[in-house]
Amino acid sequence: MYKIIGGDRKEYGPITADDLRRWIAEGRLSGQSLVQAEGSGEWRPLSAFPEFTEALRAQAGQAPLAGATPPPGSTAAWSAEILARQPELQIGRCLGQSWNLLTANLGLLFGATFLVWLITFGCQFIPLIGGIVNWLIHGVLYGGLYLIFLNRIRGRAASIGEVFAGFTFGFVQLMLAGFLTKLLTMIGLGCCLVLPGLYLFVAWLFSVPLVADKRLEFWSAMELSRKVVTRVWFEALGLVLLAFLPVILTYIFVQIRISWAAYPVIQDLMTSGPSDFKHLWEVMTQLARISVPLTLLFKFVLLLNLPFALGALMYAYEGLFGTRTAPTA
């Protein structure tokens, strides 16, 4: 029998060797986790126990899921521990760490992001159901993408194929988390409730990561994200604005450019009297010539910006919901 120090710095046990091997396989313990054999009174790194050498070796040879479950103990207890501690979100640190992460893993992170971008962008060309499909798989795809970022942040192996990990676990919960956060936020913004909509958008930033990383049920993830982020809401908003600054500026430019170019066209249509189908078609074609290149520009900038922005968000997530090391003297 053994005792361990969990990710929340609390002591758990006694537990069996089989439990320890299972937690190693799930990525919940590493060779540096502190373990005490029953009766020894000495805390040692898990790697110092020969009986777990094979389990640790197997863990090193695979890409364990990032934080597959909360630290040892119940989900409710872990959530309570997260809510009890003071949240920390350092904008500059998240941005700097994201840049370092991206430069060290450019191929992996850009490739995974490009795959998600390509699928979501391609859905827009599917007649009738493309938009619905995009909304339904948004949380599933981004759940897998977030795990890739988290695995690299935690020093674990990752591959582009893990983008599709959400289709093999927690599919319904990821789908609901992604769909509901987008829907309710859009309802808030679309009903001229800008401030409530903006609040929910920021407060629910980490709903999908919590489902993917900690295997929380969708509503529990949304509530935990909201309660924690609310306490650092302005810092989270600042991080989003700075991380996505190229996308935001491009969006403003595109909207102004389209409006400026479309105004005389629409005005001509409204003042030219009754229009036949041919004239209407010409006007629509002219509007498309204006808007399509600008929309493609926005999508391209989004693709380039996403890896850096998502890295910054995942570092913020680690600071808010991840394991914190004890301060050194």
Sequence and secondary structure as in RCSB ss.txt:
>XXXX:A:sequence
MYKIIGGDRKEYGPITADDLRRWIAEGRLSGQSLVQAEGSGEWRPLSAFPEFTEALRAQAGQAPLAGATPPPGST
AAWSAEILARQPELQIGRCLGQSWNLLTANLGLLFGATFLVWLITFGCQFIPLIGGIVNWLIHGVLYGGLYLIFL
NRIRGRAASIGEVFAGFTFGFVQLMLAGFLTKLLTMIGLGCCLVLPGLYLFVAWLFSVPLVADKRLEFWSAMELS
RKVVTRVWFEALGLVLLAFLPVILTYIFVQIRISWAAYPVIQDLMTSGPSDFKHLWEVMTQLARISVPLTLLFKF
VLLLNLPFALGALMYAYEGLFGTRTAPTA
>XXXX:A:secstr
 EEEE TTS EEEEE HHHHHHHHHTTS  TTSEEEETTT   EEGGG GGGHHHHHHHHTS   TT S SSS H
HHHHHHHHHS     HHHHHHHHHHHHHHSHHHHHHHHHHHHHHHHHHTTSTTTHHHHHHHHHHHHHHHHHHHHH
HHHTT    GGGGGGGGTSSHHHHHHHHHHHHHHHHHHHHTT HHHHHHHHHHTTTHHHHHHHH   HHHHHHHH
HHHHHTTHHHHHHHHHHHTHHHHHHHHHHHHHHHHHHHHHHHHHHHS S  HHHHHHHHHHHHHHHHHHHHHHHH
HHHHHHHHHHHHHHHHHHHHHS       
